[in-house]
Amino acid sequence: MADNITEDLCKICDGRIECAPTAILLITLVHALYGHIGPEPDYFRNNKQELLKSEYKDKPEDYHRFKVASSYRYPDEERNSDDFDVEYDFIVVGGGTAGCVVASRLSENRKWNVLLIEAGSEEPKMALIPGLTSEFKGSSLDWQYKMRPKRRFCQNRVMKGCEVVQGRVLGGTSTINDMAYMRGSPADYDEWALNGNEGWSFSQVLPYFKYSEGNYDKDISKNKFYHSTQGPLDVGRYPYVDDNVDVLLSAFNELGYNYTDINGRRQLGFMRVQTLSYFGERVSAYTSFIEPIRKIRTNVDIITEALVTKIIFEDRDILKAAGVEYIKNGTKVSIKASKEIILSAGAINSPKILMQSGIGPKEYLEYLDIKVFSDLPVGGNFHDHLSVCLPVIKLSKTATTVKFTEKLKDITTFYSKGIGPLSANFQVVAFFESTISDILGTPDIEFRFRGHDSNMYYDKIDICISLLTPKSRGQIVLNATDPIFGSPLIYPNFLKQSTDEKKLLEGIQEVVKLFDTEVFKSAEFEFDPRPILNNECREHDRVSEAFWSCIIRQFSAPLHNYAGTCKMGPSKDPEAVVDSSLRVYSVVNLRVVDASIIPKVTRGSTAAPVIMIAEKASDLIKTTWY
């Protein structure tokens, strides 16, 4: 903890709650019980200038400060085995949602030595508290990337830019996300297969979903065709339900929606969401797949706070991935992989590492003076679920705001029993099919509801309308100012395709029908437009399509289900980076295993699909090397 405890704790408040003495006391109590989020990883220590000079050759020490193309050169001589500090059979780059699964599954073979490299820290105990989820975004557990706002989206964040959330911690984004367990629609995977990705139809991936799943919800797990109770990944529902959850569920029922298992046969409808949790505590990829085996398997090593700067290639008769280079504690280390390197750094950092290693769009890499090993469309096909969150449900008799003494009781109750407001996050989700849906009987809009500014204590509810089937595609490129250590440039191109806005408009028009239900009226859920009118939209007629189009431009933001930047596809697909076995085209012994391989994002949160992808990839790797 910093010497100035008040200043340190106020940083955690992040402006979302008043940094008053009572708030300080609450956070101090949480810290006393659960520890705290540590500082930013210091990869360089006191050796930053020397490391920068070694990465950016032939340039002055202050080169990386200037906005010109970089000179990231490779030595002409080939590496040999003596150049590496140590050797493993497999190196997994990224200890996130996918990387934890892959490292765990490969280490099941005790003859294989596996190294898992993570840029972030160990998973802090605080991350296990569902009610504190929003506090981890923008912290040292997050990469803190940004998208620049454009006229079409994210206008209410003009100064800060669109928020990007990517976990930089063991467990990755599964350690800081909203914990929803959503597989998507069976049609998602059948479409992957129809587009040339053999082995990825829903019937072929369902066993991998079930292989991970340990569903302890009796109402759900009784369906043995779709669910399993035997896997290491706990799936259930939160033990705490406030009155507003029941109101929202009842209102959808009044509108004629069917209560459904969204991870079963039909996704259309509503439910109290299934979560990656175990009786009120977060379950991450780390706690499920690595923590149980970490001390008992001697053939898996884990290195944290280590920044991978490039993949090392041997370019003789064929291009082969030979090892990786990373920086930790101010020292550069080279590690050899005798079998494979598995890149699981996520949909933003996996393409970044590939490009700075020389795998990517030839023209741009040459502009950056990076030696090109393979010309592939890395970083393209970037997309996400665009979400419009509107804090328009005003509560009176069901507000959950409480006095300070009650908050203290809630903290101690959660610590001793694992129940109460801290044991829950958002809970109500519904899926809606627009009139211009791509596939009949499948949703293209998701509705979810969350307490405004707090998961626990709120007097206002946000309605979030999310586009599940975006047509618009963006791109990730290296930062020309500092391609290795600088944040990548993210160009999402949200709403570039007109059908994306049309679907969101239809979703908004549908969800506001909730205010006409008898359930909302009796619960005194009031539509309050004031929070969304502090902008140019107040000039429009509030019932017009132009008004809601303006609202979409103001309040749309990524839902943080980034996908597609190392697209899986057949060799004839000009956008494909990896084949159906997730091997990078034109490179031997290199695979990408994370959300970046998803050709078209699934309908819902991507944590469950990414874990499935990692399970299937582990089997593919085992089959190759057995």
N, C-alpha and C positions, 0 to 999 in steps of 0.2 A: 504494500500500500504506500502511496505517496506520503511525504511528510505532512503536507497540507490536506488533511482528510476531508475537510469541507469542500475544498476545490475539486478534489478527486470525485467525491460523491455527486457534486453538482454536475460534473461532466456526464455521469450516468443518467441524471435526470433528463439531459438532452433537450431541455426546453419544453418537454411534454407535460411535466408537472411542476408546480411551484417549488423552487428549491428553498423551502422554508425549514425551520427547525424540526417540525413534525415529519416532513419528508425525509430529512437527514436521519432522523431517528429510525424511521422505517427501513431505509436502505442499510443503515448500520446494523440493524438486527438481521436483515437478510444476509449481509456479509458475514456476520458472526456465525450464522448457522450454516451457510453454504459456500463461504469463500467469495472471491470476487473475480471479475474479468481482468486479466493481466494487461500489460502494456503491449504496444505494437511489437512484432518480432523485429529484432535487430540483427539482420543478416550480415552486416558489414563490420560491426564493432568499430575499432579505430583504424580499419584498413580499407576504407571505402575508396580513396583515391587510387590506391594501387590496384584494387580490383576493377575499377572503372577503366584504368589504363590498359589492363590486360584484356578487357572485353572490347573496348573501342580503340583498336590499334591505329597508329599513324595519325592520331588527332591530339590536340592539346588537352591538358587535364580538365579544363572547364568546357570542353566541347559539348557535353550533354546538356548544357544550359541553353544552347542556341537552337533555333528552329530551322535546321537544315538537315539534309539527309545524313544518316550515320554511316560509319565505316566499320562494320562488324565483320572483320576478315578472319578467315580460317588459315592456319599454316598450310603450306604446300605439301609438307611431308605427311605420309600416312602414319596413323597411330599404330602401335603394336601393343602386345599384352603387357609390356613393361611400363607403359604409360598410365596404367590404371592402378588406383590405390588398393582396390579389393574387387572380388568377383562374386556374383550371385547367379543362380539359375534364372531367376525372374526379378525384374525391377518394376514395381508398380509406382508410377508417378502420380501422386495425389491421394491422400488418405481421406477422401470424402465419401459420398454416398455409394459410388460404384467401387472406388479403390479399396475400401474396407472389406467389401464382399469378395472381391477378386483375391486379395491377399489372404483372407481366411480360407477360401476354398482351395487355392493352390497349395497352401501350407498343410493341407490334409495329407498330402503325400510327403512323408517324413524324409524322403530321399532328396527332396527339392529344397533349396535355400531361397527364401523370398525376402526381398527388401521393399518396405513401404516407406516412401518419402512424402512428407507433408510439410507445406510451407507455413502452416499455422501451429498453434500451441496444442497442448493436451486439452481434452474436453473438460471445461470447468463444471463443477457440480451445479452451479447456478443455472446452467443451460438446461437442466432437467426439469425446471419449473415451468409448466405450460403457460401460466399467467404472465410470465415475464418475457414472452417471446418477442414482443415489439422492442424491448430494450437492447436486444443483441444486434439489431440492424444498425449499421453505421459504427459499430464498436470494433475493437481489435479482432473480433471473431469473424469479421466481414472484410472482403477485399476493398470495399468502399469505392467501387467504380461508379461512373456517372454516364448517362446518355445526355447529349445536349438536347434541350427542348426545341421543338419546331412549331411552326404555325398550326400544324394539324393535331398536335397532342401535347399533353403535359404543360400547358400554358400557365398553370398556377404555381409552377416551380421554375420560373424563368431565371432566377438568380442562381439557384442551386443545381439545376439540371435534373433530369429524371433519375429517380433512385434506382440503383442496381443492387441486388442482394445476392451475394455468392459467399458461401461459408469458407473461411480461412481458419480451419480448426480440424482436429481429428473428428471424423464424422461429417465434415463438410457442411453443405446446406441442410442436411438432415438434422444437424445440431441446432440450427437457428430458424428453421422454417415454421410454418403453421401446423405441421404435424398431420395433415390430412392424408389418408390412405385412399387413393383413387387410381384404379387401374386404367381408366378410360373405357371407350366403347370397343366391343369385339370388332366392329367395322374398321377401327383404326389399324389394327394389325393385319386384318385381311387385305386392306388397301396397300400396306407395305409389301405384302407378298405378291399381290397382283402387279405391282410396279417392278417386279423382278428380284425381290429379296426372298430367295427360297429359304424356307425354314422359319419364317417369321409370321405365319398366319396365327390367328387367335388360338386355334386348337393346338398349335405347336408350341406356343409360349405359355399357355395356361398351366402346364405342369411346373414351369419355373416360378410362376407366381405362387403356386401352392407349396413348392419346395421351401420357400422362404417363410411362408406365413404360419404364424402360431396364433390363430384367432381364438380368443377366450370369451367372445360374446356368444352366448348360447343361442340367441335368436338368429344370428348370422351363420355361425359355424355348423349348424345342423344341416345346411345345404352342402353335402360332401362333394358334389360335382364341381362346385366353384371354389370351395374353401377347404383349408387344412388347419388343424390344431397342433401340428407337430413341428413346424419350422421354428427357427431361432428368432424371427422377427415378430414381436408381440403386436397384435392388432386388436383394438377394442374401442370402447367409448369412455368418455370422461365420467368419473363418479359424481361430478357436481353438475346439476342442471338448475338454472334459475328460471323464474317465471316467464321471462321473455322468450326463452327457447320454446316453451309449450305454446305460447301465443303465436309465434311464427309458424310452427308446424301445423297448428290448427287452422291458420289462415290459408295456407296452401291447400289443405284438405278441403276447405270451403270453396276454393276456386276450382276444384275438380282435379287437382293433381293426385297422382297415385303415390302412396308410400311404397318405396322400392329399395332393394339392395342395389346401390349404384355400381357395385362390383360383381353383380350377378348377370342374369340374362338381359335385363332391360335397364338402361341407364336413365331413361326419361322418368321424371318424377322427383320426389323429395325424400329426405331422410335426415335423421340426426347422424352426422358424419362419423365414419369410422376413422380412427386415428392411430398413429404410431405412438402408442402409449401403453403403460402398464399400471392400471389402477391409480391414475392421476399423476404419473411421472413420465416425462418424455422418453421415448425409445428411439435412439439414433442408429445409424449403420455401425458406428463404433461400439455402442453398448451391446448391440446384438451380435456382431460378427467378430470383433477383435477383443474386446475386454474379457470375454469368457475363456479365450484360448491364449491370451498374451503371455501368461506366466507358465503355461504348461507345454507350449510348443517352442522348442529351442531353435527351430529352423525358420523362424520368422523374426526379422529385425525391423524396428520402427524408428525412423529418424524424424523428429519434428523441428519446426522453425528452420527448415532448409529450403532455400529457393533454387529450384531447378532452372538453369539458364539455357541449356540446350541438350539435344540428343546428339550423340556422337555417332557418325556413320563411317563405315568402311566402304569405299567406292572402288571396287576392283572390277571383276567380271559382272557382278550384280551389286546393287546398293543394299547394304545390310546395316541394320541398327545394332551397334556394338556396345553402347553404354550411354550413360548420362553424366552431365556435369552439374554440380550444385554448389551453392555457397552457404556456409554455416559458420557462425562465430568468426566471421572475417577471413575464412579460409576457403579456397576453392578445392573441391574434391571431385575426382573422376572415378566412377564405378562401372565395372564391366558386367554385361549380362550375357551369359553363355547360351541361353535359350531365347528369351523374348523380353522386350520392353513393352509394358502395358501402360498407355497414357490415359489416365483417368482424372484429369485436372479440371473437368467441367466444360460447359459449352462456350465459355469465354477464354479460359486459360489453356485448354488443350489446343485450339487453333493458334493461340499466341505462341506456345512453345514450339509447335510444328513450324510456324513461319520463321521464328528467330533461329531455328535450326536449319533452315534452307528448304523446307517443304511448303510450297504455297504458290500463289500467283507469281509467275516468273517476272513479269514486267515490274510489279511493285517491289519485289525483293531485290531485283537488280538496281532499281532506283535507290534503295537503301544500302546498296553495295553489300548485300548478303549473298554469299555463294549459294546458288540454286542447285539443289540435288534432284529435285523433282517438281515439275510444274503441275500443281493440282489446285482446284478451286477452294482451298482452305479458307475458312472465314466467311464464305458465302452462305446463302440459305438461312441466315439468322432470322429467327422468329420467336414469338412468345404470345401468350394469351394477354391481350390488352384488356385492362380492367378500368371501369369507371366507378369510383367509390363516392357516394353522395351521403353526407351526414344529415339526412332529412327526417328521420324518425325521432320525434321528440317524445320523451317519456314523462309521465307524471307519477302515477301510483305504482309503477313497476320499476322505477329508477333504482339502481343498485348502489348509488353513492351512500357511503356510511361515514361515521365519525372516526376519528383517529384511534380511539380505544378499540373499536370493532376491527380495524385493520390490523392492529397488533394481535388480537385474538385469532384472526384468520391466518397470520403467519405462523403462530405457534401451533394452531390446529393442523395446518398442512405439514409442519415439521414432525409432529407426533403421530398423525393419523393418515396423512396423504389425501385429505379431502378439503372441501371449501373452494372459494373462488380462485385460489392460486392453482388448483388442480385442473383447470379447464381453459380452453381457448375458444375460438369461434366454433359453433356446433351445427348450425342449420345450413343446409345446401339444397338447391333445387336445380334441375336441368330442364331446359326449354328448347323446343324445336321451332325455329323460325319458318316463315312461309317460303324462304329461299334456301332451305337446308340442302346440303349437297347430297346426302344419303337419307332416304325416307326412313323414319323411325329412329333417327339418331339426333342427339342435341347439338346445337351450335352456340348456345348461350348458357352460362352458369350464373345462378344467383347465390351469393353468400352474404351473411350478416355478421357484423362485429361491433362491439362496443366502441364508441368514438373515443379515441385517444387512450383507451385502456381496455384490456380484456376483462378486468375485474369490476371496476367501479365507474359507472357511466350513467348519464341521464339522456343520452342520445345514441342512436344506432346508425351505423353506416350501412347502406345498401350498396353492394358491389355487383355490378353487372359485367361479366367477363366474356370476351369473344373466344370461343373454343376452337374455331376453325379459321384462323387468319389466312388470308390470301397474300397479304403483303409480306415482302421479304427484304431483309436488310443485310448488313455486312459488318464484319469485325476486321480491322486492319491494325498493323503495328503503328505505334506512335513514332513518327519520323524524327521527332526531337530526341527520343530516348527509347528505341525499340526494345531493349532488353529489360530495363528496370522501370520504364515508364508505363503508365496505365494504357491499355489498348484503346483505340478509338472505336466507339460503338455507334453505328448508324442503323437504327432499327427500321426506319421507313414505315412506321405504323400508319395505318389508314391510307396508304398510297393507293390501294385498290378500293374502289367505291363500295363494293359489296360489304366490306368490313364495317363501314359506318352504318350501312343500311341495317345490318343484323343487330348492331348495338342499339340503334334507334328503336327497332322492334322490341328488343329486350327491355328497354326502359319503359316503353308504352305498356308492356305486359306487367312488369313488376309493380307499377304504380296502382294497378288494380287492387292490390292488397289493401289500400286505404279505403276501399269501398266495402270491404268485408265486415260483417257483423262482429267478427272476432276482434278486429282492430278497433272498431268503435267502442265495444264494451271494455276493452283494455285501455282505452284512451291513448292509443297510438296516434299521434297527430303529425300530419305532414307540415314540416316547417322549412320553407324555401330560403329563409334568410341566410343560412351558412353558405349557400351556393350562388348568392347574388352579388357578392362583392367584386364584381368584374363587369366586363362589357355585356355580358348576357342579360343584365337587367334592362337593357334597351329593347329587348325582343318581347313579343307577346308570349306570355309564359305557358300557353297551351300549344304553341306552334312548333312545327318541326325545326324551324330555324333556331328556336330557343334551345331545344335539346341538342341540336348539332353544335351549338356554341358551348353548351355544358360539356359535351364529349371532348371538345378541343381543350377545355380548361382542366378537366378533372381526370382525363385518361392517363394511365400510367401502366408500366409493366407489372404483370402478376408474378414475375420471377420464376417462370417455367421456361427458361431459355433453351433453345434446341436448334439442331440442324447444321451447325457450322463445320462439321466433318461428316457430311451426309453419307449414309449407307445407300448404295445403289449398284446396279449392274455396270459392267465396264462401258456399256454404250451410253450410260447416263452422263452427260457433260458436267453435271454438278456433283457427281459422286467422288468421295475421297477414300472411302473404305468399301470393301466388298461385303457380302452377306456373312462372312466369318469375321468381320471387323478388322481385317488386315488392311493396312494402308497400301494403296495401289503403288506398284513399282518399287516397294521397299520390302525386304525380307526381315522377319523377326520383330515387326512393329505393329501393334494393334492399338486402336482407340476404343475405349470402353467407358462410355458415359452418355449424357444427354446429347452431346454434340453429334452422335451418329444417327439420331432420330430423323428420318426423312421428312416426316410431317407430324407435328406435335400431337400428342394424344389429348383426348377430351377430359381434362382434369389435371390436378397437380401431378407432377412428374416424378416424385420420389419413388412410388411403387414401380412404375415402368423402368426407372433406372436400375433399381435393385434387380428386377427381372432380367434386364439386359446383362447385368454383371453375372448373374447366375448362369445364364445361357453361354456367355463368353467364357466363363471358367470351364464349362464342359467342353467347349470347342478347343480351348487351349490344352486341356487334359488329353483329349482325343489325339491331338497333334503330336504330343510328346510321350505318350505312354508306349 
